[in-house]
Amino acid sequence: MLYALNKYLLILICLSYSKSTLHRAFNRICRKSGITKHITIHCLRYTHAVLLLESGASLKDEQERLGHKSIQTTADVYAHVSKKIEEKSVDGYSNYMDYPQLNMK
């Protein structure tokens, strides 16, 4: 995976193409893959960010990975989106305090 080798190289490669060229290429890949639902590159970014938070990444890690200048931007956009994050937080606190697990469902 190119990203794992050098994230800055990937950014430079992406910047060398126009936005419309990237979108056309992405749409062509989706069509060839049999994906009929309209998906944008931004949807992939958003989904990646939410799943990263759900997996336990910190907001600081998320901010740096997404390139947000302010951690507040990251918090405003992504922190509210997942019930799973809230459940993990409550369960983690319960475990730390040695309380029985709370059923949030």
N, C-alpha and C positions, 0 to 999 in steps of 0.2 A: 504494500500500500504506500503510495507516494507520501501521504500525509505523515505517516510514521517516520519516514526518512527525513523529511525536512518540511515543516509547515510553511516556512517562508517561501520555499521554491513553489509549493502548490499555490500560494497566494499570488506570486508573480505570474505563474502560468495562467491563472484565472483572470488576472488583470490585463493580460495581453489580448484577451478576446472581448468583444463588445457584449453588452448585456443581452442584446437580441440574439447574438450568435450562440451564447450559452443556453438561452431559453429554447431556441430551436433545436439544438443538439439534445437537450434534456427531454424535450417533447418527443423527439424521434426515438430516443432510447426507451421511453415509456411505451410508445406505440409498438415498437419491436418486441418489447417484453410482454405485451398483451395487457398492459394496464390501461383500462378504459376510463377510469375516473381521472378528472383533471387534478393534477398535483403540480404545485410550483416548487421551485428550489427553496423558496422561503418556508414552505410547509415542511420540507425536510429539515431545515435548520431549526424550526420551532419544535418539531417532534424530537429531534436529537437533544435539544436543550431540556425539554421536559423529562425525557427518559434519563438523562444524565443526573438531573436533580433527584428523580425517584430512586436512582441507584445509590444515592448517598453522597454525591459530590457536593461540596460546599458552594455557596453563592460566589465566593471569591474565585474558586476554580472555574465556575461557570462564566463569570465576568471576563476572566483572562482568555478563556477558550473562545468566547464569542466576540471578543474585541471591544467590549463596551468600555467607554472612558470612565464611567461611574458605576459603582456597585449598586447604586440606587436604581439605575436604569434596569439592571438585571432583575433586581428584586421586584420592581414595579411590573415588569412584563411577565416574569416566569414564576415567581414564588407562590402565587395564589392559585395556580392551575391544577394542582393535584391533591386529591383527598388522601392518596397514599403517603404523601409527604407529611401531612398532618398526623396520620395514624402512626407513622414511624416515629415522629417526634414524641407523641404521647406515650407510645410503647417504650421508647428509649428512656424517657424520664421515669416511667413506672419501674422499669428494670433497675435503673440506677438507684432509685429510692426503695427498692425491694417491695414494691406494691404488687398486688395481683394484676394480671393483664386486664385492661379495660376493653370491652367490646364496643368499638365505634360504629359498627354497622347497623 
